[in-house]
């Protein structure tokens, strides 16, 4: 009964996806609202997922030679104004500090919306020779972008992220870095989050303020809406010139270094929820799940059950598995629903009969599959099942991605698809921003997501204007 | 020659301690200044030390049952005003956001100087029953306190820290937590930073804004100036009442929970520098050193030297030691000075003659001691020597603490000591704030540091006014 009550309290995805999302965020205890609009409290369970993401990604950054730093929270207005395209992109959404320690400031200070200019100011001081290059810095911090409409994880005024900012001797090296980090993100999404995605290049219209090229990773949500999952930018030496960053090259001439930046944020928590979640709540990929296995004792009052559960907990912990035993006096049914809601990948049930038979029951969160497992083989079985959950989630997400990827050869077909089939639309494009604008206006918001690295030649003509096509583009609505 | 040049460029501690400090901070590449006064750039080497501190401390927090969360950066003015003593303590040093996304805000927003009120606002929503207690939350973040005079790590407008905020069913439990976390800090200082310290209670005058009791850990710097190394506060239920946090107790009555908070910050980097550093630069305790062993190849151009160095590097890495080989074409002398400046605990020299003899040279940063070590016993020897450096640093710091702790029985003796002998002064105190003020005024800034847990009865009388003494107090100047 407890279980049914709990399940009833979430809106079904099919009834109202947006409501389902906020229900999950709330009931799985990921986030709480604060009294500043768009600034969220990330609760212990949500933050533990972020910590697991962070440590996995930080390891990948360090393995590729990057070092962490911390830059100031505040940016003087004059510093933010130094690169024209960049400031135009960010000025409308900046929060400004105008009073410090009871005095009005001479110059107002922006809370960082991103830190390109701070890194450049520092790099100007520490880069002198080609021997000082490359500089491969990363920062974990919070940033602020004043948003009108906000949603936990997906769009908030404050969010947590990492921002890599690197400087290189040559354009070629910087381009390699841009691509390398996009691939790091792709591998992280696949191997850690069990999320497949399209990777490619943003169009001129959609690229980052101040960048020459922006690359993106675009996973597909369960409801057919895309999400920009991470970006990697190549800047050329435009910022370097604006900030007077120069080095003496191998040929003894003064040169400007070439720059990249790349970032992912707590948005990834939104992607996790909307790619893997179901009507019973969150479904977490094992690699980032704060609890990988929850042990639920059955008939816990009977002699030996709690003891056995604890014994199992200890042995799994020693095997490096994140495990919790729920010994509370809530009913097993309530516990089943609770940990389903929280997306725990595996449930382990153990009762007097199981103990007699030297076994327990493992239940997979992704498929509901139940397996009776001999206690003598438990450690191995748990590891195999965690891997199976990861693989199962990835396959399901891949199917969803395929199912929600459509092709349009004519404009009518495009409009029809945009209207009736949520998801990506693959279609040819002439390269003209006017067609992007027209498509966006006439579809209620379908934008170019990216020009994929693996382009197909669907036809010779732009789906919108009929002129010669330059690229195949993934189009779609986005969060 | 390179070495001498390098060493010459640091001011000696004895000549000008403040200048020595800023020299070390700069030459060891820990920090850079930014264009916002009092906001620092923490460079890779400095940040790597902080990361090592963080991960060690975070483990201790989790082992004692705490969970990490993230609270918003911004606090509405009305929320900050909810607890009177608290806001009075912080209002003068707050930075205010008054414009968000091009619009003037209706209510100004403080950048968090500390997050008590944010935690309380959240706790009011999630605490309902004694079953919800205790709540043991911690946050790693940056905070902002608008400072007029700033110094890297010691006093800056923005700094990084952790702040624990916990809620408990009873006053007794909360007091236990306050004390437990002070002991966690003490253990961290001793076991990880190799720093001994005095722990005790702050006087009424010196306690935290809004707290009932503040406990502190006070290490002694090399120059006889104290530093508040961390604090742990007991709040009673004052905040809880102001914020309407209530729970149904075991007896079914509505009660207010009892609260603590505790924090340490990047100031600890300042303590590290000033406790262990010397005229050759930084000296890092091995547990937090980003590089524990630097390998310097001697006559590196000769066959087999680089290969041997790399072989050693791999074997030490596999043994879990943080090791770096400097293969640059700088001279060995330059390298010696460079890594001494950076405080690397052990230097490993390996040249053709060593290879012939199957040995290498280990040089301790703390003592300069050289040991010839057979390569067959290297892993063991490195571990032993790292431990020896840790122990050596702790002993040296303990001697400094003892040497710089004086006793004053009369006021004349107190004034004389304050004038001529930098360090702690142990002296009796009547408990009256007037005496604290008088002492501060007449000594140019000597304040009560704490009432230690282990009080000695030096006499019956207050060292200042001669009235009956209540406590023995540690006094001293502070950073």
Contacts between the chains, C-beta under 8 A, distances in Angstrom:
chain1	res1	chain2	res2	distance
A	32	B	122	5.7
A	32	B	125	6.3
A	32	B	126	7.3
A	34	B	71	7.4
A	34	B	72	4.6
A	34	B	118	6.9
A	34	B	121	7.0
A	34	B	122	7.5
A	35	B	76	5.4
A	35	B	79	5.8
A	35	B	121	6.3
A	36	B	72	5.5
A	36	B	74	4.8
A	36	B	75	7.6
A	36	B	76	6.2
A	36	B	109	6.2
A	39	B	72	3.5
A	39	B	73	6.8
A	39	B	74	5.8
A	40	B	72	7.0
A	41	B	69	6.9
A	41	B	70	7.2
A	41	B	71	5.7
A	41	B	72	6.8
A	41	B	118	7.5
A	41	B	122	5.2
A	42	B	69	6.1
A	42	B	70	4.0
A	43	B	69	6.0
A	43	B	126	8.0
A	44	B	67	3.8
A	44	B	68	6.9
A	44	B	69	5.5
A	44	B	137	6.9
A	47	B	67	7.6
A	47	B	68	5.2
A	47	B	69	5.2
A	47	B	70	5.7
A	48	B	67	7.2
A	48	B	68	7.3
A	50	B	70	7.8
A	51	B	68	6.5
A	67	B	44	3.8
A	67	B	47	7.5
A	67	B	48	7.2
A	68	B	44	6.9
A	68	B	47	5.2
A	68	B	48	7.3
A	68	B	51	6.5
A	69	B	41	6.9
A	69	B	42	6.1
A	69	B	43	6.0
A	69	B	44	5.6
A	69	B	47	5.2
A	70	B	41	7.1
A	70	B	42	4.0
A	70	B	47	5.7
A	70	B	50	7.8
A	70	B	142	7.8
A	70	B	160	6.4
A	71	B	34	7.4
A	71	B	41	5.7
A	72	B	34	4.6
A	72	B	36	5.5
A	72	B	39	3.6
A	72	B	40	7.0
A	72	B	41	6.8
A	72	B	158	6.0
A	73	B	39	6.8
A	73	B	73	8.0
A	73	B	111	7.3
A	73	B	142	5.9
A	73	B	144	6.7
A	73	B	158	5.5
A	74	B	36	4.8
A	74	B	39	5.9
A	74	B	95	7.8
A	74	B	158	7.4
A	75	B	36	7.6
A	76	B	35	5.4
A	76	B	36	6.2
A	79	B	35	5.8
A	91	B	102	7.8
A	92	B	101	6.3
A	92	B	102	6.0
A	93	B	101	5.3
A	94	B	101	7.1
A	95	B	74	7.8
A	95	B	97	5.0
A	95	B	99	7.1
A	95	B	100	4.7
A	95	B	101	7.3
A	95	B	109	7.8
A	96	B	97	6.5
A	96	B	98	6.9
A	96	B	99	4.1
A	96	B	100	7.5
A	97	B	95	5.0
A	97	B	96	6.5
A	97	B	97	5.4
A	97	B	98	7.8
A	97	B	111	6.9
A	98	B	96	6.8
A	98	B	97	7.7
A	98	B	98	4.7
A	98	B	99	6.5
A	99	B	95	7.1
A	99	B	96	4.1
A	99	B	98	6.5
A	99	B	108	7.4
A	100	B	95	4.7
A	100	B	96	7.5
A	100	B	146	4.4
A	100	B	157	7.7
A	101	B	92	6.4
A	101	B	93	5.3
A	101	B	94	7.2
A	101	B	95	7.4
A	101	B	146	3.3
A	101	B	147	7.7
A	101	B	148	7.4
A	102	B	91	7.8
A	102	B	92	6.0
A	108	B	99	7.4
A	109	B	36	6.2
A	109	B	95	7.8
A	111	B	73	7.3
A	111	B	97	6.9
A	111	B	111	7.5
A	118	B	34	6.9
A	118	B	41	7.6
A	121	B	34	7.0
A	121	B	35	6.3
A	122	B	32	5.7
A	122	B	34	7.5
A	122	B	41	5.2
A	125	B	32	6.3
A	126	B	32	7.3
A	126	B	43	8.0
A	137	B	44	6.9
A	141	B	142	7.5
A	142	B	70	7.8
A	142	B	73	5.9
A	142	B	141	7.6
A	144	B	73	6.7
A	146	B	100	4.4
A	146	B	101	3.2
A	147	B	101	7.7
A	148	B	101	7.4
A	157	B	100	7.7
A	158	B	72	6.0
A	158	B	73	5.5
A	158	B	74	7.4
A	160	B	70	6.5
